[in-house]
Amino acid sequence: MKVEIQPDVRDTAARLGADVPYALKALAGQLADDPDMGRPSGLPGILTVTVDGDMFEDCPDLSVGYIREPDRIEIRFLRAAPSTEPSTDAHDQEHEQEQGRDQDQPADPAATAVTVREIADAWHRITRWLQHNAPDSYAALRAGADPAAIAALEGDLGIRIPVELRVLWMLTAGDDGVNGWGWGCLPGSEALMTLDAVAAVYRQRMDTQAHEDTLNADRSEDERITVWKATWIPVVALGPADSTSGLYLDATTGYLGRWSRHNEAPGEELDTLVTYLEEAADMLEAPALATRDKPGLVGGALVWGSRLDSALEDRWQPLSG
């Protein structure tokens, strides 16, 4: 069985510890012999396996996610795992939670598995580009979130988080921006929000809507105002520390929309998370064909033309090709 390891996974391994690349290589050998050694992750087509860090000198416990196909395995996720094993009760509880999430997933597992692949592929294209062309922006990306953290956020929001968003957060749990400038790596120099920021903005917007609902009681049907819906999950913000505007994902329709704290009418983007990330990757790989925004560099940071500060115009190098 052929085992492939994504380049950004190798890079993550190098950052986690001197012996992590060796541990990953050893695991790849084990998977080649026993491709079904992992257990379901709660995402269709994704299996996870843990590595005991005590078996290596400079290596934390690892959680590794992989896709198993008939003739190959592709390792997609790598993160440090808690050093202590969960109790049997905790393990059973986690398994029950995963089963509950699986029951909420769409009836077509094949289509869901395609979405998992599309999100992972698009994000890998973006991060590979950043790694080779904008290392400062690449370094600002956080490691992937643990599934337990995503499950906790899901409980906090009280709605099922769509599979495409869970996959993205497992790859990268937010963008800390570059050197205090507030640049994120997504079009418009916007940033993927951290899980804490998602929860905070969601609560703030729900509180705002509750206030509007109180006022709506005395308004005619045509005058009632909706600034937020319970199924909207904030995903992207104007900047890493911004809470004024950004993009939400509608968990019901699967489409993105634009939110603003200033209570402008929400705007439909008519993009899914997949198409949004794929277009961002396309614009980076073929900037001459970019239409929505123009990518460029300021030193080692990716800065999109629509958010270019006049003070940095002389340093901005637009991309071509």
N, C-alpha and C positions, 0 to 999 in steps of 0.2 A: 504493500500500500504506500503510495507516494504522499508525503507530508510536506505542505508548503507553509511558510511563515511569512506573514506580511511584513514589509520593511519597517513600518512604524511600530509594529510589535517588537521587532528586534531592537529598535531604538529605545522603546520603553524598558525592555529588559536590561539594556546597558545602564539606564538611569537608576534602576531599582537596586542594583548591587553587582559587585564584580563577578560573582558566580552565577548570577541569574541567567546570562546567555547559555552557560553550560547546562544549567538545570533545564532550560527550555529545550536545548538540543537533546538531552536525555529523555525528556518527555516525548519529543517527536519520535524517538526510536521506539518508545513503548507504544505510542499510538499506531505506529506502522504495524506492530505485531498484534495489537488489540484495539482496533478502531472504535469499538463500542464501550470502552472503559469509562467514559463520562456518563453523567446523568442529565436529564432534561433541565434546561435552564428556565423554562417558562416562555421562551421565544421559539417559535417553530423552526426546526432545523438546526438549532444551536444546542450543543452539548457542553457541559462544563466539567472540569476535573481540577482537583487541588493537588498542589505539590508541597510536600513537607520540607520547609526551609532548613530544618535541623540536619538534614542529610547533606547540606552543603555549608561551606564556611561563611560566605557572605551572601546570604540569600534569605529573604523573608518567606513566610508561607505565601504561596501564589494561588490565584484563581485564574484558570485559563479556559477560554471559550473557543470552540472550534465547530466548523461545519463538516459534516461527514457525507461524502458522496460515494457512489459505488466504486470508483477507481482512485479517489484522492481524498485527502483531508486538508483543510485550510484553517490554520490557527488565526483567529480574528481578534481575540481580546486577551489582554494580560493586565492583571492588577495585583497589588499586594492584598492578601487576605488576612483576616484576623488570625492571630497566632494561636488562639485557643479554639479547640473543637467545640461546637455547640453540643448541648446535651441532647439526649435522644428525644426528649419532649420538644425541645426547640427545633430539632431537625424535622420532627413530624409536623410541627406547626407550620414550619416554612413550606414543607411539601404540600400541606393542605392549602396554604395561601396560593402556591403556584397552581394547584389544581383549580382553585376558584378563579384565578386570573385566566387560565386556559378556557374555562367555561364561558367567560365573557368575550373571548376572541371571536372573530368572524367565523362563519360556518365553513368557509373554504380555506383549509390550512395551506393549500398549495399557493393561493394568491397571497396569503400572509407571509409565507416563506419568501416569495418574490420581493415583497416590500422590505423584508429584513435585509435581503441581499442588496437591493437598490440603495437603501440608506447607507449601509456599510460601504458599498463601492463608491458612492458619491463623496462620502466623508473622507475615505482613504485618498481619493484623488485630490481633495483640498489640502489635506495634511501633508501628503507627499510633496505637493507644490510648495507649501509653506516651508517644509523642512529644507528644501534645496534652494529656495529663493528668498524667503523672508524668515530667517531663523529667530528673530526677536518675536515675531507674531506666533511662530510655532511654539516657542518656549512659554508663551503666555497662556496656552491652553491647559486646562486642568486635566488630570487623569480621569478615566472613566469612573462613573459612580457605581457603588456596590448595589446589586439588585435589592438588598434590604433597604437601602436609603431611598431608592425609587419607590418601593412598596410603602415606606413610611410617608413619603410625599403624597402618594395616591390616597392613603388614609386621611391625611391632613386636608386634601382638597375635597375628598368625598366623591370623586368620580374616577372612572377607569381611564388610565393614561393610555393613549393609543400606542400600538406596538412600534410604530415608526419613531415615536418620540422616546420610548424606552430604549430602543436600539441606539439612537443618537446619544442619549445620556450615558449609556454603558460605554460608549467610545470616548466621550469628552463631557465632563460635568460642568461646563462653563468656560468662559474666557475672562482672564484677569486683565487684559489690555496690555499695552506696551508703554513702559517707562512713564506711567502717569499721564500720558497724552489722552487716554480714553478711547484709543482706536481698537475696535474689534476687527476680526478678520472677514466678516461677512459683508456683502454689498452694502454700500453706504457707510462703511466702517462701523457697522453695528455689531453687537456682541451676543454670542450665545449666553443666556442667563444662567447663573448658578442655581442650584435647587433651592437654596435659602431665598434668593431673590424672587424666584418663581412663586414660592409660598407667600412672601410678603406682598408682592404686587397683586396676586390673586385675592388675598384678604382685603387689601385696600380697595380694589375695584368692586368686590362684592359689597363692601360697606357703602361705597358710593351708590351702587345700584339700589341697595336697601333704602337709602335716603330718597332716591328718585321714586321708588315704589310708594313711599309715604306720600310724596307730592302727587304721584300719578293717581292716587285715590280721589283727588279733587279735580283731576283733569279729564277732559273728554277723551274718548278713545283715540282720536286723531292727534291729540296733543301730548299723549304719553311718551315718555322718553326712556329709551333703553341704551345704557352706556356699557353694559356688561351682561353676559349670560353665564350661567353656572358651568356650561360645557366649554367655555373658552379657557385655554391654558396659555398663559404668557410664556413665550419661548425666546424671543429676541428683543433686546433693548437697544436704545440709541447708543449706549456705551456701557462698559462694565459696571459702573457705579450709578447708572441712570435709572430713574423710575418714572420718567415722564412720558415716554412713548416707545413703541416697538411693534412686534408682530405677535399675534396669538395663533394657536392652532385650535380650530373648532373640533372637539372630540366627536361630534355627531356627523359633520359633513366631511371632515378630513382636509378642509381647506384653511389656508392662512388668511388672516385679516389684520388690519392695522388698528392698534389701540393707542389712546392718548389720555393722559391724566387731565388734560384740559377739556375733556368731554366733547371733543369733536365727534361727529357721527362716525362710527366704525366704518372702515373701508375694506372691501373684499379685495384680496390680492389675486384671487383665482389661480393660486398656486397650491399644490400640495407640498408637504415638506420634502418629498422626493424631488419634484421638479424644481423647487427653490434651490436645493443643494446642488442638483445636477447643473443648473444654469450658472451658479456661482463657480463650479468647477470648470465649466466650459469657458467662462470669461477669463479665468486665470490661465487656462491652457491655450486659448486662442484669443488674446486680448484685442486683436484687430477686428474681430467679429462681434465684440461686446456691444450691446445696445443699451441696456439699462444703466450701466455705470462703467467707468473706466478704471481699471486697476493700475497702481503704480507703487513705487517704493520710495521710502524716506529712510535711508540707511538700510537696516535689516528689517524694517517693518513694512507690512502691506498697508497702504493707505489708498482708499478709493477716491476718485476725483470729485464725487459729489460732496464729500466732507472735507475737502482740502482747505486748510486755513491759509489765508493770504500770506501769513508770515513764513509759511513753509513752501511757497510756490517755487522758489529758487532751488530748493533741495529735492523737490518731487521729481522722480524719474518715471514718466509714463511708460507702460509696457507696450511693446509692439510684437508682432509675429502672429 
